[in-house]
Amino acid sequence: MNNMAVNNSRLQGFYKLSVSERRALLGEIANLNEEQISAWSKTGELSESAADKMIENVVGTYSLPIGVATNFIIDDEHYLIPFVLEEPSVVAAASNMAKRCQTKGGFVSENDDPVMIGQIQIVNCPDINQSKAAILSEKEHLIDLCNQVDPILVKFGGGCRDIEARIIQTESGEMLILHLLVDCRDAMGANAVNTMAETIANKVESISGGIVILRIISNLAVHRLARVSATFTREEMSEKGNDADRGEEVIDGVIQAYHFAAADPFRATTHNKGIMNAISPIALACGQDWRAIESGAHSYAAYNKEYTSMTHWEKNEDGDLVGSIELPMAVGLVGGAVRVHPAAQTNVALLGINSANDLAKVMAAAGLAQNLGALRALATVGIQAGHMKLHARNMAVTAGANDSEVDAVVSLAHSTGERITAKLIEDCLAKHRSNN
C-alpha cells in the first residue's frame, strides 16, 4: 500500500458524486485496498442516505460502542444512561459510583432555565457610552423585534428575555457587545439565537451609530447551568460497602485528590477530562453538539481567570462525602441530529426524558459519578489497574484473538500475576493456541 500523501486534494465536483462514487475515487487516489474501502460502507444504524443529508462529502459512517450505565437515581427517578465511546472502564466506573449514593437518595438537580446568549459586536461607535445608553433605552423594543422572529418558541414559553450591554477593551479599540438572553426551551438554541441577532442587527446599528460585525451565539452559557449534587456515606465509599473506617480513609483521599485539582490547572485539566468522559459520550449518544458542550464546560472552569475543577467535594458534619457539579449544559430535544439519527432517538427513549432539562441533569449526574470513580481509584488502588483490566480485551483483539479466544487469553494473562502488557497478551494468545 502507498502510504504517501495524495498528490492533490483539489477534487473538483466531489460533492456531486454519489457516496459509492466518492469511495471509489478516494480508493483510487489513496491506493486503498478493497477491505479498507469496504470499512466505510459497513451498514449500521445510520443509513448512507441519511448521513449524506447530514453533512457534506459523505463517504460512509463510523461506529462506536453504545454502553449503558446503570444504578442512577436522579430526583427520585431511575435512569439507564447510554454512553457512546471507545474508552474502557468509563461506563463501569459511573455505574459503580451511582450505586454508592443511594442511601441518601441518589443525585439531586437544581438547573437554571434554558437561557442562551446571543452576542452582537458593535464597533466604531461615535460615543460608546452614549451608544450603550441608547441601546438599553430601546431594550424593550429590541426584545419585541427578537420575539417576532420565532412566535412558536414564544408560544411554548420561550423567547428573548433580556438584553445586556458591555463595553470591552481590545487591540482593535473599544467595542460595545450586546447579549441577547434567549430562553430556548427544549432546543439547544443556536438557530433561534443567531436568527434573532441577525434580525435586529440593522436596528442596533441605527440606534448605536456604530457598525455591527459578529452576530453569533456564545457557548459559554452562564445562564444555563446544570447543578447536581449527591451524598456518599462512609460505608458506601468502602470497598464492601459496610466498613465506615475504611470508607473514611477513602473519603479523605478523594478530598485530597480534589484539592489538588482545584489548586493546579495541570491536574485540573485531566481531572475535568474524566468528567467529560461521561458527559460527552451521553451527548454523542443523544445527538447533541458535544463540541459546544465541551467548549462551554472548559470555559466555565476558567471563568474566574484560572482553570480549576468543574466539581466540588467536601465532608458534611456526619463525615459523609458530598459532591457537586456546576457547568453550562446547552442541550436540546428539538432539531439537530437527535431528530435525524435513529440510534439517538432510541437512546433518548431509553432515558425516558421529555425535556432538555432532564437531559442536562442526567449528563451532569453522570459527570459527577465518573469524576468520583476516577478520584476514588486514584486515591486507592490507582486508576490504571482498573483501566487495564478492561483494556486487556482490546489488547487481545489487537493481538489477533478471535471472539472465542478473547476471554480465555485475558483470563490466562491475569492468572500470571504480571502487569498486563501487549507482549504478555501476545504470549498468552500463543500459549492458548498451543494448548488447544
N, C-alpha and C positions, 0 to 999 in steps of 0.2 A: 504493500500500500504506500502511496505517496504521502508523506507527512508534511510536505512543503505547503506554505500558504498558497491560496488560489492566486492566479495571475491577475485577475481583475474582478473587483467586487461590484462593478457597474453592470447590473443586469437589467437592461432596458426592457420594459414591458413585463417584468417578472410578475407583477401584481395581477396581470391579465390572465395568467396561466391558471389551469385547474390545480388543485392540491397535488394530484398524482404527477402532473407535468412538472411542477416545481421540484418534486422529489427527484424525478428522473434527471432533470437538468443539473441539480446540485450534486447528484451522484456522479454524473459525468465530469463536472468541473473539479470536484474534490477527490475523484478517484475512489469513491466509496464502494464497498462490495455489497452484494445483494442482502446479506444479513444486516448490515448497517442501515441500508436504506429501508428495509422492512421494519426495523425498530421504530421508525416514525409512523408506520401505518398500523401498528397493533391496535385492535379495536378495544375501546374502553367505554366508560360511562358517558363520555362526551363524543358525539359524532363529529366526523370531519366537517360535515356541512355546518353544524352549529359553531364549531371552532373557527371556521372560515368567516363567519359573520361577526365574531367577537373581536378579532384583531387582524392586522394586515399580514400578507405574505405567509400564510399558514402552510406548513409542510407536514403537520401531524399533531399528535397530542403526546403528553408526557405524564406518566402515572407515578403517584406516591402512595404509600400505605395509608389507610384510614384505620386508626386505632380508637378505642372507646375507653375513656376514663370513667371509673365507677365511684360509688360511695359519696357523691356530692349531695349535700343538703344545703340549699340556699334559700333564706327567708322561709324556712319550714317546708320547702318543696324539694322533692328528689329530682336529680338530673343525671342523665347519662350524656357524656360530653364527647363529641367527635374531634379527634386531632388528625391533621394531615401533615406528616413529617417523616423524615428518614432517620432521625436520631434515636437510638435505643435508650431505654430507661426513663424517658420523659413521662410517658403515659403511666407506667408503673409507679413512679415516684409521686405523681399528682394524685393517683388513686389511693395510694398508701397514706399520704398526709390528709386527704379529705376524710378518711376513716377515723383519724385521730383527733378530730374536733367535735365529735358528735355528742359527747357528754354534755357539753354546754350549748348544744342546739345547732351546730354547724356554722355556716357562713351567714353574715348579715350584711345587707347592702343599704346604701344611702346615696343614690345617684342624683346628679343635677338634671334639670330639664335638658333636652337635646338641642342646645343653642350653639350654633356655629358662628364663626367670624368671617365676614367678607371684607377685604381691605381695598380701599381706593386711595391711590397715591396721587397727591396733587403737588405740582412744582411750579416755580415762577410766580408765586403769589405776590401781588404788589405790596401788601402789608399782611404778613402771615397771621398775626394776631387778630386783625380785623376780619380776615377770611375765616378763621376758626369761629369767631363770634357770629359771623353772618351765617355760616353753615348750621350752627347749633340753634340759631333763631328760626331757621326753616326746617328744623328736625321733624316736626310732625307731618309737614307736607311731604318731605322726602320719604318718611316711613310709609305714608299712604301710597306714594308712587310705587314703592317696592312691593307693597301688598297687592296692588292691582295686577302685578305680573303673574302671580300664582294664586288665583282665587280658590283652587282646590285645596292647597296647603292651608290657607286661611280657614276654609270650611271645616277642616279637621282639627282646628285649634292651634295651628302653627302660624308662621309668618314673621315679618320683621318686627322685633320688639323694641329696639332702641338703636340709636346712632351715637357713637362716641367719636371724639376728635383728639388727636395727639400731634404735637409738634416734635419732630425728631431732627437731630443734627447728623448730617452725613458728609462725606467727602465731596459730594456734589452740591452741598449747601443745605439750607433748611427745607424740610418737606412737611406738608400737612397730610396726615394719614387719618382717613376715616375708617371706623369699624362699624359695619352693619351687623347687628346681633340678631340672628335669624333662628327662630325655633323651627327645626326641620322635622319634628315629629318622628316618624318611623323611617325616614330616609337618612342616608349619610349626609346629603345636603349640598354636594358640590354644584350640581346643575342649578338648583334653585338659588343658591347664594351668588354664584357667578352671574346668572341672568339678572338678578336684582342690581348687582353692582354695575353691569353693563348698561342697564336701563336708565339709571339716574346719573350716569357719567356726564352727559351734556348739561344737565341741570346743575350739577355740582360745579362744573366749570363756570357757568353763568353766575352763580352765587358767589363763588370764591374769587373770581377774576384770575384764577390760575389755570394750569394745564393738567388734565388728568392723564396719567400714564398707565400704571397697572390697575387692573380690576380683577381680583382673584381671591379665592377662599384661602384661609390660613388653616394649616393642620395642627397648629398649637391651640387646641380647643379648650382654653382655660375655663370657659363657661359650661363645658360639657364633661364634667369629671365623673368618673366611676369611683365609688368608695366602697370597699368591702373589708370587713374585719372578722376575726374568729379567735376563739379562746381554746387553748390546748392544755389540758390538765397535766400534772407531773406524771401521773400514771400512764396517760395516753402517749406521752413522749418517751417512755421507756421502751425497751426492745419488745418485751412481752405484754406491755400494756397494763402492768399491775405493780410495778416497782417504783414507788414515789421517790425514793432516794436516788436511784439511777436516773429517773426522769428529771430530777432537779439538776443533776450534773449535765445532762443533755441540754436542758434549757439554758444553763449558764454558758455552755459552749456556743449555742445558737446566737445568744445575745452578743457575745464577744465577736463572733464572726460578722454579725450585722453591724456592730460598731466600727469594725474595720472598713466595711463598705461605705458606711455613712461618712467616714472621715477621709477616705482616699479614693480619688477618681479612677486610679488604675484598677483597684479592686472592684469599685462600683460598676465599671463597665462590664466585667464578666458576671458579677452579681446580677445586674439587670438583664444581661443576655439570657441568663437562666429563667428569669421571669417571662421574657418574651418567647422562650422555648414552649411555653403553654399558650400564651396569648396569640402569637402569630399563627400557629397551626390550627387553632379554632377559627381564626379569621379566614384562613385559607379554606378550611372545610366548609365554611358557611358563605363563601362567595363574597367576602369583604375585601376592601382595599387595605391589605395588611401593610403595604409600604407607608401609607398615610398614618396608620395606627402606630407603627414603629417610630416614625419621624416625630409624631406628637408626643409619644411617651418619653423618648430620649430628650427631646427639647424641654419637656416639663421637668425632667430630672435635673436640668441645668438652669431652670428658670430663675433661680436666685444667684446666678452668675458662677456657680461652682457645681460641677456634676456630682450627684450623690445618689443614694439608694431610692428606688421607687417604693420600697416598703419600709415599714417601721415595726420593730419588735421590742417588747418590754415585758417585765413581770408585773402582775397585779398584786394586790395585798394578800391574796391566797397563795402566791407563789406560782400561779399558772402563767403560761406563755400567752401573750396577747399580740396578735399580728394584725396589721392593717396595710392596705394599699390604696393609693390615690393617684389616678392618672387620667389623661384625656382618653375618651373612648368614642370615636366617631364611627359608629356602625349603623347599618340600616337593613331593613327587610323589604324596602320598596326600591325597585330599579336595580341596575347593575347586574353582576354575574349571578347573584342569588336568584334572579328571575329567569336565568337562561340555562344555568348548569344543572342538570338533573341530580347529580350527587349532592350539590349544595342544597337543593330543595329537600332531598331526603335527610340530610344531616340536620337541617333546621327542624324538620318534622320529628326527628329523633329527640331533639332537645325539648320539643313541645312548647316552644316560645311563641308569643304573639306580638311582641313589641321590640323595638330597638333597645329599650331599657333592659328588658330581660336578657338579651344577648350580651349587653355591656356588663351586667353583673356576673353572668356566667364566666365571661372571659377574665374579668378581674379576680374572681374567686379562684379560678384555675391558676392564674399567675401567682397569687399568694401561696397556694398549695405547693406549686412547683418550686417557688423560692425556698419554702421551708424544707422541702425534700432535699434540695441542694445543700442548704445550710446544715441540716441535721447530719447528712452524710459526711460533709467536710469536718464537722465537729466531732464525729465518732470514728467510723471505720475508714473514712476517706471516700470521696466520690468515685474514684477511678475503679475501685473494686466492683461496685455495683454496675457501673457502666460497662466494664469489660466482660462481666458475666453475661450480659445480654448481647454485647458486641461480638462475642465468640461465635454466635450463629452466622453472623455476616462474614466473619473471617473464614468459617468453614466453607461457605458457598464460594467465596473468592478463591479458596484453595482448590476448588473443583469438586467438592462433595455434592452428590445429588440429594434429592429430597429424602430418600430413605436412609441416607448416611449421616445427615447433619446432626441429629440428636445423639447418635452413638459416638461420633467424633468429639462433640463438645463434652459429653459425659466422660469420655476417656481422657480428654485434656484436663478436666477438673480433678480427676482421680489421681493425677500425678502430683498434685500439690504445688506445681510450679506456676510461675507467673504466666498468664495467657499471652502468648505472642503468636505472630503469623508462622514462625518457624515451628513452634510447638504444635500448632494446629495441622500444619503440613505433615509433620512426623506422625501425629496421631491418625491422620487420614491414611497414610501409608501402612501403618500398623494394623488398622482396622481392616483394610483390604487384604492384607497378607493373612489375617486370621479368618477371613471369610472366603 
